[in-house]
Amino acid sequence: MRAPNANAVCERFLRSVRAECLDHVLVLGAAHLRSTLLSYCAYFNTARPHQGIGQQVPTGPPEAPCAGGSVEEIPVLGGLHHKYRRVA
């Protein structure tokens, strides 16, 4: 293979999908698998912090820190994971 690092990235992502998503969901068919994976990928790229990039999310600008206010919890994948955001 000409891109040896691509295998490592792919294997790491697939391990995350399996450990954080598919091991906890009973998949009922191809359409359910597709929607579950799309939802997990959106969470993975927009809400989940990544160690390799300094605990930042891959897409989207970082949220500006707010002084005060409460934190709102948004369930993802039926509550398997959660997004958090500060509410003024």
C-alpha positions as CSV (number, residue, x, y, z in Angstrom):
1,M,0.0,0.0,0.0
2,R,1.3,3.5,-0.8
3,A,-0.3,5.3,2.2
4,P,0.7,3.3,5.3
5,N,-0.7,5.9,7.7
6,A,-4.1,5.7,6.1
7,N,-4.5,2.2,7.4
8,A,-3.8,3.4,11.0
9,V,-6.3,6.2,10.7
10,C,-9.0,3.9,9.3
11,E,-8.3,1.2,11.9
12,R,-8.5,3.7,14.7
13,F,-11.8,5.1,13.4
14,L,-13.4,1.7,12.9
15,R,-12.3,0.7,16.4
16,S,-14.0,3.8,17.8
17,V,-17.2,3.1,15.8
18,R,-17.3,-0.4,17.1
19,A,-16.4,0.3,20.8
20,E,-18.5,3.5,21.2
21,C,-21.5,2.7,18.9
22,L,-22.1,-0.7,17.4
23,D,-21.2,-2.7,20.5
24,H,-24.1,-0.9,22.3
25,V,-26.8,-0.9,19.5
26,L,-28.9,-3.8,18.2
27,V,-28.9,-3.2,14.5
28,L,-32.2,-4.1,12.8
29,G,-31.3,-3.9,9.2
30,A,-29.2,-2.1,6.5
31,A,-31.2,1.1,6.8
32,H,-31.0,1.2,10.6
33,L,-27.2,0.5,10.3
34,R,-26.8,3.4,7.8
35,S,-28.7,5.9,9.9
36,T,-26.8,4.8,13.1
37,L,-23.5,5.2,11.4
38,L,-24.4,8.6,9.9
39,S,-25.5,9.8,13.3
40,Y,-22.3,8.5,14.9
41,C,-20.1,10.1,12.2
42,A,-21.8,13.5,12.7
43,Y,-21.2,13.2,16.5
44,F,-17.6,12.0,15.9
45,N,-16.8,15.0,13.7
46,T,-18.7,17.8,15.4
47,A,-19.0,17.0,19.1
48,R,-16.4,14.4,20.2
49,P,-13.1,15.8,21.4
50,H,-10.0,14.2,19.8
51,Q,-6.7,13.7,21.7
52,G,-4.5,14.0,18.6
53,I,-5.7,17.6,18.0
54,G,-5.5,18.9,21.6
55,Q,-9.0,17.9,22.8
56,Q,-10.6,19.9,20.0
57,V,-13.4,18.8,17.6
58,P,-12.4,18.2,14.0
59,T,-15.0,20.5,12.4
60,G,-16.6,23.7,13.5
61,P,-15.1,26.6,15.4
62,P,-14.5,26.2,19.2
63,E,-17.2,27.6,21.4
64,A,-16.3,30.9,23.1
65,P,-16.1,30.4,26.8
66,C,-19.1,31.9,28.7
67,A,-18.9,33.2,32.2
68,G,-21.9,31.7,34.1
69,G,-25.0,30.1,32.7
70,S,-25.9,26.5,32.7
71,V,-24.9,23.6,30.6
72,E,-27.4,21.9,28.3
73,E,-27.1,18.2,27.5
74,I,-28.2,17.0,24.1
75,P,-28.6,13.2,23.6
76,V,-27.0,11.5,20.6
77,L,-27.9,8.0,19.3
78,G,-30.8,7.7,21.7
79,G,-28.8,8.8,24.7
80,L,-25.7,6.6,24.1
81,H,-23.6,9.7,23.8
82,H,-24.2,13.4,24.6
83,K,-23.3,16.8,23.2
84,Y,-22.9,19.6,25.7
85,R,-23.3,23.3,25.2
86,R,-23.5,26.3,27.4
87,V,-26.8,28.1,27.7
88,A,-26.8,31.8,28.6
